[in-house]
Amino acid sequence: MIIIQHISASALHDLVTIISAIIILGFISTRLTKLKELTDGSVYEIGYLIIMGLLSLTISYFNKSANGESLWAPFLEMFRMLSVILILTYIATKSKSFQAIVKGETSHKIIIWQIIICSILGILASYFTMDINGVPANSRGLIVMISSMLGGPYVGIPVGIISGLWRYSMGGPTALPCAIATIIAGIVGSLIYVWNGGKFLRSYKAALLMLLYSGFDMFLIMVLSPHPDGIIIANSLYAPMTFGAVLGMLLFTMFLGEKKEEAKISDELKQTIEDNTDKISVNTDIIDINTDRIIEMSQELKEYKDKVDKLEQELSDIKNKL
């Protein structure tokens, strides 16, 4: 208890984000082996170079390297913050409602649970932030966009409104533009869900969407924030927030693809079991029919045997009389 009391909030925040970043790097690393099977190996090697580069930059950051801190600190901090949000999202995907949506199933109960889970993630994203020139940067838009493209308008729009209003209630110079951008993310993602037939966008399209959304978000900040602060804030936030939004979407689409593959395999296995169960049931019926026929034949044979025995007895009696 004494040790826990002496741990400051900032130290606990750093510990959680570092552990989450390591988990995300491990997740990327283990998935890159599939690229080696699908490509000539160049993408696989480049992926590992990127991971090693991120690790090197992280080490440089924590060693307080002068150049590294000034140039890469916002991106590294965004990556660490994004890692926490993605870990929380990963935990949320273990829920039955998420797994049902991945399989294309829907109901009032599933929709309500998705709204609750995604709204909590959107609200948490407003608190798990990084500070850039006194302005908080976060991945709230990413969470809302994912929830709307995954669950459609019945999920995305309520999540966007709840997360947006919560952000507005927190105040600050960017409260209004960030709240509006969050609500619009829910609407845009929902429209894409409808236009794309309920299917989640492919990775490169989803990444492009987040790139455009980040630009629109910065535009709102410039227009709706007090001048000239809006331009300064947008200039500071654009690069790290775009980096976090695009990277986060790419990682989520990678994870979602695996979840869909697992669901497909599970459904195929379930169908195979059902087919085999039906075959077993049919074969059992055939066996039952044949068993009944065998019993009938056995009974007939017994009757014939009794008749033969009776005839033999009669024949014996006739011989004795003669």
C-alpha positions in Angstrom: 0.0 0.0 0.0 2.9 2.4 0.8 4.4 1.8 -2.7 1.1 2.3 -4.4 0.4 5.6 -2.6 3.8 7.0 -3.8 3.0 6.2 -7.4 1.9 9.5 -9.0 -0.9 9.7 -11.6 1.6 10.7 -14.4 3.8 7.7 -13.5 0.8 5.3 -13.7 -0.3 6.9 -17.0 3.2 6.4 -18.4 3.3 2.8 -17.2 -0.1 1.9 -18.7 0.7 3.5 -22.1 4.2 1.9 -22.4 2.8 -1.5 -21.6 0.0 -1.0 -24.2 2.4 0.2 -26.8 4.5 -2.9 -26.3 1.4 -5.1 -26.7 0.4 -3.3 -29.9 4.0 -3.7 -31.3 3.8 -7.4 -30.5 0.4 -7.7 -32.2 1.8 -6.1 -35.4 4.9 -8.3 -35.2 3.0 -11.6 -34.9 0.7 -10.6 -37.9 3.5 -9.7 -40.2 4.4 -13.4 -40.7 1.2 -13.7 -42.8 2.5 -11.0 -45.2 5.6 -13.2 -45.9 3.3 -15.9 -47.2 1.2 -13.5 -49.3 4.0 -11.4 -50.8 7.6 -11.7 -52.0 8.9 -10.8 -48.6 9.6 -7.1 -49.2 6.4 -5.9 -47.4 7.3 -8.3 -44.5 10.8 -6.9 -44.2 9.7 -3.3 -44.5 7.1 -3.9 -41.7 9.8 -5.2 -39.4 12.0 -2.2 -40.3 9.1 0.1 -39.3 8.7 -1.7 -36.0 12.5 -1.5 -35.3 12.4 2.2 -36.2 9.5 2.8 -33.8 11.3 1.0 -31.0 14.5 3.0 -31.7 12.6 6.2 -31.7 10.9 5.3 -28.4 14.2 4.5 -26.8 15.5 7.9 -28.1 12.4 9.6 -26.7 12.8 8.1 -23.2 16.5 8.9 -23.2 15.4 12.6 -23.8 17.5 13.0 -27.0 17.3 16.6 -28.0 16.6 16.1 -31.7 14.4 13.1 -31.2 12.3 14.8 -28.5 11.6 17.8 -30.6 10.9 16.0 -33.9 9.3 12.7 -32.9 7.9 13.3 -29.4 4.3 14.2 -30.6 4.2 11.1 -32.9 5.5 8.8 -30.2 3.2 10.2 -27.6 0.3 9.8 -30.0 1.3 6.2 -30.7 1.5 5.5 -27.0 -1.9 7.1 -26.4 -3.4 5.3 -29.4 -2.1 2.0 -28.1 -4.1 2.4 -24.9 -7.3 3.1 -26.9 -6.7 0.1 -29.2 -6.1 -2.2 -26.2 -9.4 -1.0 -24.7 -11.1 -1.6 -28.1 -9.6 -5.0 -28.3 -11.0 -5.9 -24.9 -14.4 -4.5 -26.0 -14.3 -6.8 -29.1 -14.5 -9.8 -26.7 -18.1 -8.9 -26.0 -20.9 -11.0 -27.5 -22.5 -8.0 -29.2 -19.3 -7.2 -31.1 -18.9 -10.8 -32.2 -22.5 -10.9 -33.3 -22.0 -7.7 -35.4 -18.9 -9.2 -37.0 -21.1 -12.2 -38.1 -23.7 -9.8 -39.5 -26.2 -10.5 -36.8 -28.3 -7.7 -35.3 -31.0 -7.1 -32.7 -32.2 -4.4 -30.4 -30.2 -5.9 -27.6 -27.0 -6.0 -29.7 -27.4 -2.4 -30.9 -28.0 -1.1 -27.3 -24.9 -2.9 -26.0 -22.8 -1.6 -28.9 -23.9 2.0 -28.2 -23.0 1.6 -24.6 -19.6 0.0 -25.2 -18.6 2.4 -28.0 -19.8 5.5 -26.1 -17.7 4.5 -23.2 -14.7 4.1 -25.5 -15.4 7.5 -27.1 -15.7 9.2 -23.7 -12.4 7.5 -22.5 -10.7 8.7 -25.6 -11.6 12.3 -24.6 -9.6 11.7 -21.4 -6.7 9.7 -22.7 -5.1 12.6 -24.5 -1.7 14.1 -25.3 -0.9 17.7 -24.8 0.3 19.8 -27.8 0.9 23.4 -27.0 -1.6 23.3 -24.2 -4.3 21.6 -26.5 -5.4 18.0 -26.0 -5.1 15.6 -28.9 -6.9 12.3 -28.9 -8.4 9.5 -31.0 -12.1 10.1 -30.3 -12.9 10.5 -34.0 -11.3 7.2 -34.7 -13.5 5.4 -32.2 -16.7 7.0 -33.5 -15.8 6.3 -37.1 -15.1 2.6 -36.3 -18.3 2.2 -34.4 -20.4 3.8 -37.2 -18.8 1.8 -40.0 -19.2 -1.4 -38.0 -22.6 -1.0 -36.5 -24.3 1.4 -38.9 -26.4 4.5 -38.2 -28.3 3.0 -35.3 -24.9 2.7 -33.4 -22.7 5.3 -35.0 -25.0 8.4 -34.8 -25.9 7.9 -31.1 -22.2 7.2 -30.2 -21.2 10.3 -32.2 -23.7 12.5 -30.4 -22.9 11.2 -26.9 -19.1 11.4 -27.4 -19.4 14.8 -29.0 -21.6 16.3 -26.3 -19.3 14.9 -23.6 -16.3 16.5 -25.3 -18.3 19.8 -25.5 -19.0 19.6 -21.8 -15.3 19.4 -21.0 -14.8 22.9 -22.4 -11.7 24.5 -23.9 -11.0 26.5 -27.0 -11.6 23.5 -29.3 -14.7 22.2 -27.5 -17.2 23.3 -30.2 -15.3 22.2 -33.3 -14.2 18.9 -31.8 -17.8 18.2 -30.7 -19.1 18.9 -34.2 -16.4 16.9 -35.8 -17.2 13.9 -33.5 -20.9 14.0 -34.4 -20.1 14.4 -38.1 -17.8 11.3 -37.8 -20.8 9.3 -36.7 -22.9 10.5 -39.5 -20.2 10.0 -42.2 -19.3 6.6 -41.0 -23.0 5.6 -40.9 -23.5 6.8 -44.5 -20.5 4.8 -45.7 -21.9 1.8 -43.9 -25.2 2.2 -45.8 -23.5 2.9 -49.2 -21.1 -0.1 -48.8 -23.9 -2.5 -48.0 -23.0 -2.9 -44.3 -19.5 -4.0 -45.1 -16.5 -2.4 -43.4 -14.2 -0.6 -45.8 -11.0 -2.2 -47.0 -7.8 -1.0 -45.1 -6.5 1.5 -47.7 -9.9 3.0 -48.2 -10.5 3.3 -44.4 -7.0 4.9 -44.0 -7.8 7.4 -46.8 -11.1 8.2 -45.1 -9.3 9.0 -41.8 -6.8 11.1 -43.6 -9.6 13.2 -45.1 -11.5 13.3 -41.8 -8.4 14.6 -40.0 -8.1 17.4 -42.6 -11.8 18.3 -42.1 -11.4 18.2 -38.3 -8.5 20.7 -38.5 -10.6 22.9 -40.9 -13.3 23.1 -38.3 -10.8 24.0 -35.6 -9.4 26.8 -37.7 -12.9 28.2 -38.6 -14.7 27.7 -35.2 -11.8 28.4 -32.7 -10.9 31.9 -31.7 -8.5 33.6 -34.2 -5.6 33.4 -34.5 -5.4 30.5 -32.0 -7.4 28.2 -34.4 -4.7 28.3 -37.1 -1.9 27.7 -34.5 -3.8 24.8 -32.9 -4.6 23.1 -36.2 -1.1 23.5 -37.4 0.2 21.8 -34.2 -2.4 19.0 -34.1 -2.7 18.0 -37.8 0.4 15.8 -38.2 0.2 13.7 -35.0 -3.6 13.4 -35.0 -3.6 12.3 -38.7 -0.8 9.9 -37.9 -2.8 8.4 -35.0 -6.1 8.2 -37.0 -4.6 6.5 -40.0 -2.4 4.1 -38.1 -5.2 3.3 -35.7 -7.6 2.6 -38.6 -5.1 0.3 -40.3 -4.5 -1.7 -37.1 -8.2 -2.0 -36.5 -9.0 -3.2 -40.1 -6.1 -5.8 -39.7 -7.6 -7.0 -36.4 -11.2 -7.0 -37.8 -10.1 -9.0 -40.8 -8.8 -11.7 -38.5 -12.0 -11.6 -36.4 -14.0 -12.1 -39.6 -11.8 -15.0 -40.6 -12.2 -16.6 -37.2 -16.0 -16.1 -37.4 -16.0 -17.7 -40.9 -14.0 -20.7 -39.8 -16.2 -21.0 -36.7 -19.4 -20.9 -38.9 -17.9 -23.4 -41.4 -16.9 -25.7 -38.5 -20.4 -25.4 -37.0 -22.0 -26.1 -40.4 -19.7 -29.1 -40.8 -20.7 -30.4 -37.4 -24.4 -29.9 -38.3 -24.0 -31.7 -41.6 -22.2 -34.6 -40.0 -24.9 -34.7 -37.3 -27.6 -34.9 -39.9 -25.7 -37.6 -41.7 -25.3 -39.5 -38.5 -29.0 -39.1 -37.8 -29.9 -40.4 -41.3 -27.5 -43.3 -40.9 -28.9 -44.0 -37.5 -32.4 -44.1 -39.0 -31.2 -46.5 -41.7 -29.5 -48.7 -39.0 -32.7 -48.7 -37.0 -34.7 -49.8 -40.1 -32.2 -52.5 -40.9 -32.2 -53.6 -37.3 -36.0 -53.9 -37.3 -35.8 -55.9 -40.6 -33.1 -58.2 -39.1 -35.4 -58.8 -36.1 -38.3 -59.6 -38.4 -36.1 -62.0 -40.5 -34.9 -63.7 -37.3 -38.4 -64.2 -36.2 -39.3 -65.6 -39.6 -36.3 -68.0 -39.5 -37.4 -69.1 -36.1 -40.9 -69.9 -37.4 -39.4 -71.8 -40.3 -37.2 -73.7 -38.0 -40.2 -74.6 -35.8 -42.1 -75.8 -38.9 -39.1 -77.9 -40.0 -38.7 -79.4 -36.6 -42.4 -80.2 -36.6 -42.2 -81.8 -40.1 -39.1 -83.8 -39.0 -41.1 -85.1 -35.9 -44.0 -86.1 -38.1 -41.7 -87.8 -40.5 -40.1 -89.7 -37.6 -43.5 -90.8 -36.3 -44.5 -92.1 -39.8 -41.2 -94.1 -40.0 -41.9 -95.6 -36.6 -45.4 -96.7 -37.6 -44.0 -98.4 -40.7 
